[in-house]
Amino acid sequence: MLNNNAFPGVSIIMPAYNRALYIVETINSIHSQTYKNWELIIMDDQSDDDTERLVTGIKDDRIQYYKTEKRLGITGTRNAGMEKALNELIAFIDSDDLWADTKLEKQVAALQQYPGAGFSLTGGFNFRELAKPIDFFYKQRAGIKYDQLLIPYFRSEVSTTTSSLIFRKECLAVTGFFNKEKIFAEVDLILGLAMHFKGIILYEPLLFRRLHDSNISSASWEKGYDEGIALIGAYKKMLPPELARDALFRLYIHYGEDHLNHKKRIRAVNKFFKAWKNKPSSIIPLKKTGKAILSIFKN
């Protein structure tokens, strides 16, 4: 599958914090890769469980284990890992996720096929039990897209799950590292890649993302939405006006729905009103506002 008998090295960055329950399974999925030219950089963010013992007990010269001197958080550990990366390609995997055996092979081959691409993403699915997918990142399960991906992202056509990402290290000279001030710094980095470079989507499900109660993405949900709104504002001038309004509409609808789920009904109404301002012709915000008001009187 690989062109020109070239096997560029891949530096895989794995942040970890108290992942003794899952990390060996994740490392095994890397060992199972059909593509063998990789190094795994595990950045242990001050775990106090058996993570260190389990990782250091695995004998493989390609695995490098580092324990941070202080808590850095997931963004800080990813940045620290990238600083240690020696190879021309960088990939990420969270310490509870899994890869299909051919994940690296297919992405490296795609980057060789399309040398103008700076990065690649893949399809995948969320799971709690591996044999039981909960939802897939894309409806499409096969095929490839090579194009500018900035506008497709704002059309909700691009999944920005970090464990599916692989990119050329040289791109960091343009995008910089992850922004430690942001909760969803991975979206910010991937959009930076999409703004400056063409990208590749492999729609085949090659990433299996584990869901459990301690997933980091479940925390600080309001700040995450606020970051999303700010992100649309930052890219607004690059987007067709109707697309920017549609993206804000969808985001405010979801924001309002989450407020309802958290029983913050007045705030939900406020978000539905902001959604309506971006698309006055839609009756969806009015219906959801009615639902929110009725829920107030039911309680």
C-alpha distance (Angstrom), angle and dihedral (degrees) to the residues before:
residue distance angle dihedral
M1 . . .
L2 3.81 . .
N3 3.79 118.9 .
N4 3.81 127.7 -127.3
N5 3.80 92.6 4.1
A6 3.80 87.2 -85.4
F7 3.80 118.0 148.6
P8 3.81 108.1 -174.9
G9 3.77 114.9 -163.3
V10 3.80 120.4 -106.5
S11 3.81 122.0 -150.6
I12 3.80 108.5 -153.6
I13 3.80 114.7 -157.8
M14 3.81 116.6 -154.6
P15 3.82 119.5 -178.5
A16 3.80 113.1 -160.8
Y17 3.77 137.2 -173.0
N18 3.81 120.8 169.4
R19 3.79 93.6 -26.2
A20 3.81 99.5 143.0
L21 3.78 89.1 127.4
Y22 3.81 95.0 60.2
I23 3.80 112.5 12.8
V24 3.81 98.9 89.6
E25 3.80 90.6 53.2
T26 3.80 89.2 50.3
I27 3.81 92.3 49.8
N28 3.82 89.3 48.5
S29 3.80 89.6 56.7
I30 3.83 88.2 55.9
H31 3.80 91.8 47.3
S32 3.80 87.4 53.6
Q33 3.79 93.5 57.7
T34 3.80 113.9 124.1
Y35 3.83 86.5 -144.1
K36 3.79 107.1 75.3
N37 3.83 106.8 -178.0
W38 3.77 99.1 95.2
E39 3.76 142.6 113.2
L40 3.78 121.5 -150.1
I41 3.80 116.1 -145.0
I42 3.80 110.5 -165.8
M43 3.78 114.0 -165.5
D44 3.79 108.3 -164.7
D45 3.80 108.3 -159.3
Q46 3.83 97.6 -150.1
S47 3.82 97.6 -63.0
D48 3.80 114.1 -171.2
D49 3.81 97.1 -166.1
D50 3.83 129.4 72.7
T51 3.81 95.3 -68.7
E52 3.83 94.6 110.9
R53 3.80 94.8 46.4
L54 3.79 92.8 48.9
V55 3.81 95.2 47.2
T56 3.80 97.2 44.3
G57 3.79 89.1 48.9
I58 3.82 89.8 65.8
K59 3.81 109.8 90.4
D60 3.80 110.1 -145.8
D61 3.81 124.0 123.8
R62 3.81 89.4 -147.4
I63 3.80 91.2 66.1
Q64 3.79 117.7 84.9
Y65 3.80 118.6 -171.6
Y66 3.81 122.2 -160.8
K67 3.78 129.4 175.1
T68 3.79 115.3 -153.0
E69 3.80 118.2 -123.9
K70 3.80 90.3 -131.4
R71 3.79 137.0 5.8
L72 3.80 109.4 -71.9
G73 3.80 101.6 170.3
I74 3.78 123.8 -129.0
T75 3.81 94.9 -66.3
G76 3.80 93.3 48.7
T77 3.81 92.5 48.2
R78 3.81 91.7 49.5
N79 3.80 89.9 51.7
A80 3.80 91.8 47.3
G81 3.79 89.4 50.7
M82 3.80 92.4 51.0
E83 3.78 90.1 52.6
K84 3.81 87.9 60.1
A85 3.81 95.5 45.0
L86 3.81 113.7 118.9
N87 3.80 101.6 -179.5
E88 3.79 132.5 86.0
L89 3.80 94.0 -119.4
I90 3.81 126.2 54.9
A91 3.80 126.3 -158.9
F92 3.79 133.5 173.7
I93 3.76 134.4 -145.7
D94 3.79 127.0 177.0
S95 3.79 114.5 -129.8
D96 3.81 93.0 -111.5
D97 3.83 100.0 43.7
L98 3.80 129.5 91.0
W99 3.81 135.5 -144.4
A100 3.77 130.9 -145.8
D101 3.82 110.2 -112.1
T102 3.83 92.7 -108.9
K103 3.80 97.6 44.7
L104 3.81 98.4 108.1
E105 3.80 94.2 36.5
K106 3.79 93.4 55.0
Q107 3.80 95.2 44.3
V108 3.81 93.8 47.8
A109 3.80 89.4 48.4
A110 3.82 90.4 50.9
L111 3.81 92.2 50.8
Q112 3.80 89.1 50.6
Q113 3.79 91.4 48.4
Y114 3.82 91.1 50.2
P115 3.83 106.9 36.1
G116 3.81 89.7 174.2
A117 3.80 90.6 67.1
G118 3.78 119.1 96.8
F119 3.79 97.0 -167.5
S120 3.77 147.0 7.3
L121 3.81 135.6 -145.2
T122 3.79 129.4 -169.9
G123 3.76 140.6 -151.7
G124 3.76 121.4 -106.1
F125 3.77 144.5 144.5
N126 3.79 141.3 -114.7
F127 3.79 118.7 -117.4
R128 3.76 145.2 172.6
E129 3.80 92.6 -173.1
L130 3.81 111.0 32.5
A131 3.80 96.7 -134.3
K132 3.81 90.5 51.0
P133 3.84 112.5 66.1
I134 3.80 112.1 -159.2
D135 3.78 98.4 -164.5
F136 3.79 137.0 -15.4
F137 3.82 125.3 -127.8
Y138 3.82 91.3 -130.3
K139 3.80 134.1 23.9
Q140 3.80 86.1 -139.5
R141 3.82 110.3 77.7
A142 3.82 101.0 -175.8
G143 3.78 140.2 34.6
I144 3.77 135.7 52.8
K145 3.79 137.0 -97.5
Y146 3.80 121.6 -157.3
D147 3.78 112.9 -178.2
Q148 3.77 147.8 93.3
L149 3.81 103.2 -51.7
L150 3.81 103.7 -171.3
I151 3.81 97.3 92.4
P152 3.83 93.1 38.6
Y153 3.81 87.8 56.7
F154 3.80 91.2 59.0
R155 3.80 88.5 48.3
S156 3.83 87.3 58.6
E157 3.81 90.2 -113.0
V158 3.83 96.8 121.9
S159 3.80 127.4 67.9
T160 3.81 111.4 -148.8
T161 3.80 99.6 -162.6
T162 3.81 105.4 153.0
S163 3.81 96.3 -143.3
S164 3.81 88.5 63.3
L165 3.83 93.9 53.9
I166 3.78 127.3 104.1
F167 3.81 121.6 166.8
R168 3.77 142.7 168.0
K169 3.80 110.4 -90.9
E170 3.81 90.6 -137.1
C171 3.82 88.2 68.9
L172 3.82 89.3 72.8
A173 3.81 88.8 74.5
V174 3.80 86.4 68.2
T175 3.81 104.3 32.1
G176 3.78 102.1 32.5
F177 3.82 122.4 -147.1
F178 3.80 128.6 -57.6
N179 3.80 115.2 -57.0
K180 3.81 104.7 -115.5
E181 3.81 91.7 -158.3
K182 3.81 93.4 66.8
I183 3.79 128.8 78.1
F184 3.80 93.0 -149.2
A185 3.78 96.2 38.7
E186 3.81 90.3 149.8
V187 3.81 91.0 67.4
D188 3.78 90.1 50.4
L189 3.83 91.7 51.7
I190 3.79 94.7 45.6
L191 3.80 91.2 49.1
G192 3.81 88.0 50.2
L193 3.79 88.4 54.4
A194 3.81 90.8 46.7
M195 3.80 92.1 50.0
H196 3.81 93.9 54.9
F197 3.81 105.2 26.9
K198 3.76 140.3 36.2
G199 3.79 114.6 -108.9
I200 3.79 140.3 -152.5
I201 3.79 127.6 -135.0
L202 3.79 117.7 -162.5
Y203 3.79 102.1 -163.4
E204 3.80 94.4 -161.6
P205 3.83 111.4 108.6
L206 3.80 101.6 -106.6
L207 3.82 99.3 147.9
F208 3.78 124.2 65.5
R209 3.79 109.5 -162.9
R210 3.80 115.6 -159.2
L211 3.80 118.4 -140.0
H212 3.79 120.6 -155.1
D213 3.77 139.1 144.5
S214 3.82 95.1 -88.1
N215 3.82 97.7 53.8
I216 3.80 107.6 139.0
S217 3.80 92.5 -138.2
S218 3.82 90.5 66.3
A219 3.82 91.9 68.8
S220 3.84 129.7 84.6
W221 3.79 93.3 10.6
E222 3.82 95.2 168.0
K223 3.79 93.3 55.9
G224 3.79 88.0 48.7
Y225 3.80 91.5 57.1
D226 3.81 91.1 45.8
E227 3.81 88.8 52.7
G228 3.80 89.4 50.6
I229 3.80 91.4 53.0
A230 3.81 90.7 48.2
L231 3.81 89.6 48.3
I232 3.80 92.2 56.2
G233 3.80 88.5 49.2
A234 3.80 91.3 51.3
Y235 3.83 92.5 53.3
K236 3.81 96.5 34.3
K237 3.80 95.2 107.1
M238 3.81 90.5 55.4
L239 3.80 94.1 52.0
P240 3.81 131.9 74.9
P241 3.84 105.4 -100.6
E242 3.81 93.0 -119.4
L243 3.81 91.0 52.3
A244 3.82 92.3 51.4
R245 3.80 91.1 50.0
D246 3.80 91.4 47.1
A247 3.83 91.3 50.2
L248 3.81 90.9 50.4
F249 3.81 90.3 46.6
R250 3.81 92.7 55.0
L251 3.80 92.7 43.9
Y252 3.82 94.1 50.7
I253 3.82 90.8 47.5
H254 3.81 91.1 53.1
Y255 3.82 90.4 43.2
G256 3.80 90.5 53.4
E257 3.80 92.1 47.1
D258 3.80 90.8 53.0
H259 3.80 90.0 49.4
L260 3.80 87.8 54.3
N261 3.80 90.7 49.6
H262 3.81 87.8 53.8
K263 3.85 90.5 47.0
K264 3.81 92.0 -114.4
R265 3.79 93.5 136.2
I266 3.82 101.3 164.5
R267 3.79 90.7 51.3
A268 3.80 88.9 47.6
V269 3.80 90.5 56.2
N270 3.81 89.6 49.7
K271 3.82 91.4 54.0
F272 3.81 92.7 46.5
F273 3.82 88.7 52.2
K274 3.81 90.4 52.6
A275 3.81 88.9 49.4
W276 3.82 89.7 52.9
K277 3.82 91.0 50.8
N278 3.81 88.7 59.4
K279 3.82 93.3 47.7
P280 3.84 110.7 19.8
S281 3.81 91.5 172.2
S282 3.82 92.5 64.9
I283 3.80 120.8 93.2
I284 3.82 92.3 -164.0
P285 3.84 95.0 91.3
L286 3.83 90.5 49.0
K287 3.81 91.9 51.9
K288 3.79 92.3 47.5
T289 3.81 91.2 46.4
G290 3.79 89.2 53.3
K291 3.81 90.0 50.5
A292 3.81 90.6 50.4
I293 3.83 93.0 49.6
L294 3.81 92.7 47.6
S295 3.81 90.1 51.4
I296 3.81 89.4 57.1
F297 3.81 92.1 58.3
K298 3.81 93.3 43.2
N299 3.78 88.6 62.7
